[in-house]
Amino acid sequence: MTTRRKKSWTEKLADDKDLPRTFQLEGKAAGKWGTGRMLIPAPQEVDAQMKRVRKGKVVTSTEIRAALQHHSAEAVDVVCPITTGIFCWIAANAAAEQQAQGRKNFTPYWRTLKVNGELNPKYPGGLDAIRDQLEAEGHQIEIRGKRAFVKDYEKKLAAL
């Protein structure tokens, strides 16, 4: 009996799984996301958008989805927010893995925020590490209960 080797985060990021893919929204999906065509992006497309964010700027998953919608080869009405979020998480973990291996050029995942400017606690290192990175780049962080947000993040959004 052979055991399978678990894929690294970098391998997961490189595995496109026949994506990107578009489809017509119907039934329950149309009720939830609206009518029209939906794009499920490839992980590397999401990562490429995350890499475009320079020091001192931030982006949310909403802006990433909007950029993917406008750059899609096909006309789409919505980009899947669930897979986009999952691929942001995979890209973040792949970047942390690459950084640990000593690579210099990796995705600055800490600059990708959740909707409304919230720091993503699921990113490598958790909230403390993400907060430290963002504060080192000049951002002010607001703590609201157990959640953390970049103050006035709208003024610091990167153009994708």
N, C-alpha and C positions, 0 to 999 in steps of 0.2 A: 504494500500500500504506500503510495507516495502522497506527501503532503504538499499542498499548494503554497507557494510563497505569496504572502500578502503584497499587493501592489503598493508602491510608494505613492506619496501625494503627487510627485512630479509625473509618474506614470499615469495616474488618474486624470491629471490635467491634460495630458497628451492624448488620451483616449476619447476620440470624438463621438463614438457610439452612433455613427450615421447622422450626426448633427452638423450643421443646422437643418431644421426641418420646419415646414409650415403646414398648417392645416386649417380648414374651415371650422369655426366654432359652432357647435350645435348642442342642442339639449341642455343639460345641466351646466355645461361649460359656458354656453352662451349666456345663461342666466347669471352666472358668476362674473364673467370677464367681459361680456358685451358681444355684439355681433361682429362678424368680419373674420379676417385671417389672423391666426396667432403664430408667432415665431418662437420656436424653442432653439435658443442659440447653442453653439458649440462652446465647451469650456474655454478653449483658447481665445475665442472672440471676447468673452467676458474679461479674461486675463489681459488681453491687449488693451481694452478700455481702461482697466485699472492701472496699467503701466503708464498711461498718458498723463496721469495726475502728478504734477510737479510739487516740489517742496513749497510749503506755505498755502497750498490749495487742498481742497477736499472734494469729494464727490459722494453722492448717495446712489443706492441701487436704482432709484428712479431715473437719474440722469444717465446711468449706464444703459438702462432699458430704452430710453429715448434715443440715445446715440445708435444703438443696435437697430432700432426700428427705422431710423433714417438711412442707415448704411446697408440695409438688407438688400439682397439681390432681387427679392420679390417685394411687392407692395404688401405690407402687413399693417394691421390696425392695433395690435397689442403684442408685446413681448412678454413671455411667461415670467411672472415675478418669482415663482417658486424655484424654477430651475436657475434663474439668474442668481438668486440668493445662495443656492447650493453651490453654484460654480464660483461665486465670490469666496465662499468658505474653502473650497478646494484650492483655489488659487492662493489664498492666504497661507494655508498649510504647506503647499508646495514651495512657496517663497521662504517660509521659515525653515523648511527642510534644506533648501538650497543655501540659505544663509549659514546654517549649521555646518554645511559642507565646505564653507569658505568661499562660496561664489560671491562676486561683488555686484553683479547685475541681477537683481531679483525684484519682483513686484512689490511696491510700497503699499502693502495691503492695509496698513493702519490709516491710510488716507481715504479709504472707502468706508462710508458710514451707512448705517441703516436709515430708513425713512425718518425725516424730521431731525437729522443731524445726530442721531444716537450712535454711540460707540458700540461696536459689536463684541459682546462678551465671549462669544464662541471663537474668536480669532486667537491664534497662538499667543500665549502669555496672559490672556485674559484682560480685563479692564485696566488693571494697573499698568501693564506693559504698553497697551495701546495709548492710554492717557499720557504716559511718560514720553512716548514718541511724538505725539501731537503737540504737547507742551514744549518739547525741545525745538519744534518747528514754528513756535510762536502762537499757537492756538490756545485760547482760554477754554477750560473745561468746567461745565456746571454739573454738579451732582444733584440729582432729584430722586431722593429715596435710594434705591439700589441701582439706579440707572445713571448713566453719564452722557452728556451731550456737548458738542462743540458750540460754544457761544457764538451767536450770529453767523452760523455756518453758511447761510444763504449768500452773505457778502464774500465768501471765500470759495465759492463753487468754481471748479475748473470747467472750462469750455471744452466739450468733447466733440 
